[in-house]
Amino acid sequence: MSRIHTRRIIGEMSIEVDPTVLENPEDEDYLSAGYDTSTASLSSSVHEYLFEHGRRYHAYYGTDKYLIPTDEKEQDRLDLHHESLPPLNAPHKILDLGTGTGIWAIDMAEKYPMAQVIGTDLSPIQPTWVPSNCRFEMDDAMMNWTFQSNSFDFIHARNIAAGISSWQHVMSEIMRCLKPGAYAELMEMEIKPHCDDGTMTAENGLKVYTDYLRASMEKMGRPPLDMDSMRRLLEESGFEDIQMLQAKESVGPWPKDPKMKRIGAMALLNADTIYESYGMAAFTRVLEMDTEKARSICEAGRAAARSKNFHVYTK
């Protein structure tokens, strides 16, 4: 049987708030706590080695397939999610499902030059200058896959829930295409804000935004996954050796811990465009909001994320 790793990290301990963030509560901006969170400042540190700077929507497979932009601004945001590569033992064939900008597939091709790496996506937004052992295909994961059975050593998928209407189909195809004993790695977010110190109320712009986003996904028949539902899907599909990890990601550099503070800074830069990216099409097309209301909800979510007085995190 094939094996599965699902990611997103560690521990249920509360995240300690940086005392300097608690000073001057009348000032919401992080600058009052001595932390520059302007886009230019965050870009200079977060983008320093890994990213390039860059709103159009996917249409080829249907405008309802994926409601998140595929333009340069969104590609930059997606690249912020790039993380360390998994250690594999001499893989021959690797699939990156929903490859997006292709950054993960390209890095895997460079790390494993003897392996064939394939990235699939609804939109052809990947670069053309890639390693010779890497290629990209325009494909819809919700259709029957054309790959041979028992052909991949590793299948990777990250943050694809917004485009998945049947996880049972995706899991069965992953299982079919993996070699016996091979691995898959899936990573998704709950799309649910958390707060341990009571600074996020029901009227908080980030919470309101997230509630609407979850409602739109549920109306489309694409409810967000959580750890329990993901494990259940994997077990029902026949996966073995299931390892579940969960991570906390602070929204903003409010934590005291230096590593969590940096993660929060990256999340805040991501938040500069994520609310509009995820919300506008979902709110106007699915929930049938007028454009002005949808935009105001997105902006309220963005403003709440940038306030140092709200100590919110996601999983």
For each residue, the residues with C-beta under 8 A, 3 or more apart:
1: 180 181 238 239 240
2: 174 175 178 179 180 181 182 183 184 238 239 240
3: 181 182 183 184 239 240 241 242
4: 183 184 185 186 234 239 240 241 242 243
5: 86 183 184 185 186 243 245
6: 185 186 187 188 227 230 231 234 242 243 244 245
7: 185 186 187 245 247
8: 187 188 189 245 246 247 315
9: 245 246 247 248
10: 245 246 247 248
11: 248
12:
13:
14: 196 197
15: 196 248 250 255 257 260 311 313
16: 255 256 257
17: 21 22 197 254 255 256 311
18: 21 22 33 253 254 255 256 261
19: 22 23 256
20: 23 33 34 35
21: 17 18 30 33 35 253 254 308 311
22: 17 18 19 25
23: 19 20 32 33
24: 27 32 33
25: 22 309
26:
27: 24 32 33 308
28: 32 306 307 308 309
29: 32 37 306 307 308
30: 21 33 35 36 37 252 253 254 306 308
31: 34 35 36 37
32: 23 24 27 28 29 308
33: 18 20 21 23 24 27 30 308
34: 20 31
35: 20 21 30 31 253 308
36: 30 31 41 42
37: 29 30 31 41 42 252 253 265 268 306
38: 41 42
39: 42 43 269 272
40: 43 44
41: 36 37 38 44 45
42: 36 37 38 39 45 46 265 266 268 269
43: 39 40 46 47 53 269
44: 40 41 47 48
45: 41 42 48 265
46: 42 43 50 51 80 265 266 269
47: 43 44 50 51 52 53
48: 44 45
49:
50: 46 47 79 82
51: 46 47 76 79 80
52: 47 76 79
53: 43 47 76
54: 71 72 73 75 76
55: 69 71 73 74 276 277
56: 69 70 71
57: 63 66 67 68 69 70 281
58: 61 63 65 66 70 122 123
59: 62 63
60: 122 123 138
61: 58 65 122 140
62: 59 65
63: 57 58 59 285
64: 67 220 285
65: 58 61 62 122 140 142 163
66: 57 58 70 122 123 162 163
67: 57 64 162 278 281 282 285 286
68: 57 74 162 277 278 281
69: 55 56 57 73 74 277
70: 56 57 58 66 74 75 123 125
71: 54 55 56 74 75
72: 54 75 76
73: 54 55 69 76 77 273 277
74: 55 68 69 70 71 77 78 273 277
75: 54 70 71 72 78 79 100 101 125
76: 51 52 53 54 72 73 79 80 273
77: 73 74 80 270 273 274 277
78: 74 75 81 100 101 103 159
79: 50 51 52 75 76 82 101 103
80: 46 51 76 77 266 269 270
81: 78 158 159 270
82: 50 79 103 104 107
83:
84:
85: 104 107 108 111
86: 5 154 156 183 185
87:
88: 91 94 112 153 154 183
89:
90: 112 114
91: 88 94 112 115 153 154
92: 114 115 116 153
93: 115 116 118 151 152 153
94: 88 91 105 108 112 115 116 117 118 152 153 154 155 156
95: 117 118 119 120 147 152 154 155 156 177
96: 99 102 104 105 108 117 118 119 120 156 157
97: 120 141 155 156 157 160 170 174
98: 120 121 122 141 157 158 159 160 163
99: 96 102 104 105 119 120 121 126 136
100: 75 78 103 121 125
101: 75 78 79 125 126 127
102: 96 99 105 106 119 121 126 127 130 134 136
103: 78 79 82 100 106 107
104: 82 85 96 99 107 108 119 156 158
105: 94 96 99 102 108 109 117 118 119 126 134 136
106: 102 103 109 110 117 127 130 131 134
107: 82 85 103 104 110 111
108: 85 94 96 104 105 111 112 115 117 134 156
109: 105 106 112 113 115 117 130 131 133 134
110: 106 107 113 131
111: 85 107 108
112: 88 90 91 94 108 109 115 117 133
113: 109 110 131 133
114: 90 92 133
115: 91 92 93 94 108 109 112 133 153
116: 92 93 94 133 135
117: 94 95 96 105 106 108 109 112 131 133 134 135
118: 93 94 95 96 105 134 135 136 137
119: 95 96 99 102 104 105 126 134 135 136 137
120: 95 96 97 98 99 136 137 138 139 141
121: 98 99 100 102 124 125 126 136 138 139
122: 58 60 61 65 66 98 138 139 140 163
123: 58 60 66 70 138
124: 121 136 138
125: 70 75 100 101 121
126: 99 101 102 105 119 121 130 136
127: 101 102 106 130
128:
129:
130: 102 106 109 126 127 134 135 136
131: 106 109 110 113 117 134
132:
133: 109 112 113 114 115 116 117
134: 102 105 106 108 109 117 118 119 130 131
135: 116 117 118 119 130
136: 99 102 105 118 119 120 121 124 126 130
137: 118 119 120
138: 60 120 121 122 123 124
139: 120 121 122 143 145 146
140: 61 65 122 143
141: 97 98 120 145 160 163 164 170 173
142: 65 163 164 165 166 169 170
143: 139 140
144: 173
145: 139 141 173 176 177
146: 139
147: 95 151 152 177
148: 151 177
149: 176 177
150: 176 177 178 179 180
151: 93 147 148 177 179
152: 93 94 95 147 155 177 178 179 182
153: 88 91 92 93 94 115 178 179 182 183
154: 86 88 91 94 95 182 183 184 185
155: 94 95 97 152 174 177 178 182 183 184 185
156: 86 94 95 96 97 104 108 184 185
157: 96 97 98 160 170 174 184 185 186 187
158: 81 98 104 186 187 188
159: 78 81 98 162 187 188 189
160: 97 98 141 157 163 164 188
161: 164 188 189 191 217 222 224 225
162: 66 67 68 159 217 222 278
163: 65 66 98 122 141 142 160 222
164: 141 142 160 161 167 170 222
165: 142 220 221 222
166: 142 169 170
167: 164 170 171 225 233
168: 171 172 233 236 237
169: 142 166 172 173
170: 97 141 142 157 164 166 167 173 174
171: 167 168 174 175 233 234 236 237 239
172: 168 169 175 176 237
173: 141 144 145 169 170 176 177
174: 2 97 155 157 170 171 177 178 184 237
175: 2 171 172 178 237 238 239
176: 145 149 150 172 173
177: 95 145 147 148 149 150 151 152 155 173 174
178: 2 150 152 153 155 174 175 182 183 184
179: 2 150 151 152 153 182
180: 1 2 150
181: 1 2 3
182: 2 3 152 153 154 155 178 179
183: 2 3 4 5 86 88 153 154 155 178
184: 2 3 4 5 154 155 156 157 174 178 239
185: 4 5 6 7 86 154 155 156 157
186: 4 5 6 7 157 158 230
187: 6 7 8 157 158 159
188: 6 8 158 159 160 161 224 225 230
189: 8 159 161 224 314 315
190: 224 225 226 314 315
191: 161 210 213 214 217 224 314
192: 210 214 224 226 314 315
193: 200 204 206 207 210 251 312 313 314
194: 248 312 313 314 315
195: 198 199 200 310 311 312 313
196: 14 15 311
197: 14 17 311
198: 195
199: 195 309 310 311 312
200: 193 195 204 206 207 310 311 312
201: 204 207
202: 207
203: 207 208
204: 193 200 201 207 208 304 310 312
205: 208 209 297 300 301 302 303 304
206: 193 200 209 210 251 301 304 305 310 312
207: 193 200 201 202 203 204 210 211 304
208: 203 204 205 211 212 297 300 301
209: 205 206 212 213 275 279 297 298 300 301 304
210: 191 192 193 206 207 213 214 301
211: 207 208 214 215
212: 208 209 215 216 279 282 283 287 297
213: 191 209 210 216 217 278 279 282
214: 191 192 210 211 217 218 223 224
215: 211 212 218 219 287
216: 212 213 219 220 282 283 286 287
217: 161 162 191 213 214 220 222 223 224 282
218: 214 215 221 222 223
219: 215 216 286 287
220: 64 165 216 217 282 286
221: 165 218
222: 161 162 163 164 165 217 218
223: 214 217 218
224: 161 188 189 190 191 192 214 217
225: 161 167 188 190 229 230 233
226: 190 192 229 230
227: 6 230 231 244 246
228: 231 232
229: 225 226 232 233
230: 6 186 188 225 226 227 233 234 244
231: 6 227 228 234 235 242 244
232: 228 229 235 236
233: 167 168 171 225 229 230 236 237
234: 4 6 171 230 231 237 239 242
235: 231 232 238 239 242
236: 168 171 232 233
237: 168 171 172 174 175 233 234
238: 1 2 175 235
239: 1 2 3 4 171 175 184 234 235 242
240: 1 2 3 4
241: 3 4
242: 3 4 6 231 234 235 239
243: 4 5 6
244: 6 227 230 231
245: 5 6 7 8 9 10
246: 8 9 10 227 315
247: 7 8 9 10 315
248: 9 10 11 15 194 260 313 314 315
249: 263 264 267 313 314 315
250: 15 253 254 255 260 261 263 264 267 311 312 313
251: 193 206 264 267 268 271 305 310 312 313 314
252: 30 37 264 265 267 268 271 305 306 307 308 310 312
253: 18 21 30 35 37 250 261 262 264 265 268
254: 17 18 21 30 250 261 264 308 311
255: 15 16 17 18 250 260 261 264
256: 16 17 18 19 260 261
257: 15 16 260 261
258: 261 262
259: 262 263
260: 15 248 250 255 256 257 263 264
261: 18 250 253 254 255 256 257 258 264 265
262: 253 258 259 265 266
263: 249 250 259 260 266 267
264: 249 250 251 252 253 254 255 260 261 267 268
265: 37 42 45 46 252 253 261 262 268 269
266: 42 46 80 262 263 269 270
267: 249 250 251 252 263 264 270 271 314
268: 37 42 251 252 253 264 265 271 272 305 306
269: 39 42 43 46 80 265 266 272
270: 77 80 81 266 267 273 274
271: 251 252 267 268 274 275 302 305 306
272: 39 268 269 302
273: 73 74 76 77 270 276 277
274: 77 270 271 277 278
275: 209 271 278 279 298 299 301 302 305
276: 55 273 279 280 295 298 302
277: 55 68 69 73 74 77 273 274 280
278: 67 68 162 213 274 275 282
279: 209 212 213 275 276 282 283 294 297 298 301
280: 276 277 283 284 291 294 295 298
281: 57 67 68 284 285 286
282: 67 212 213 216 217 220 278 279 285 286 287
283: 212 216 279 280 286 287 289 293 294 297 298
284: 280 281 287 288 289 290 291 294
285: 63 64 67 281 282 288
286: 67 216 219 220 281 282 283
287: 212 215 216 219 282 283 284
288: 284 285
289: 283 284 293 294 297
290: 284 293 294
291: 280 284 294 295
292: 295 296
293: 283 289 290 296 297
294: 279 280 283 284 289 290 291 297 298
295: 276 280 291 292 298 299
296: 292 293 299 300
297: 205 208 209 212 279 283 289 293 294 300 301
298: 209 275 276 279 280 283 294 295 301 302
299: 275 295 296 302 303
300: 205 208 209 296 297 303 304
301: 205 206 208 209 210 275 279 297 298 304 305
302: 205 271 272 275 276 298 299 305 306
303: 205 299 300 306 307
304: 204 205 206 207 209 300 301 307 310 312
305: 206 251 252 268 271 275 301 302 310 312
306: 28 29 30 37 252 268 271 302 303
307: 28 29 252 303 304 310
308: 21 27 28 29 30 32 33 35 252 254
309: 25 28 199
310: 195 199 200 204 206 251 252 304 305 307
311: 15 17 21 195 196 197 199 200 250 254
312: 193 194 195 199 200 204 206 250 251 252 304 305
313: 15 193 194 195 248 249 250 251
314: 189 190 191 192 193 194 248 249 251 267
315: 8 189 190 192 194 246 247 248 249
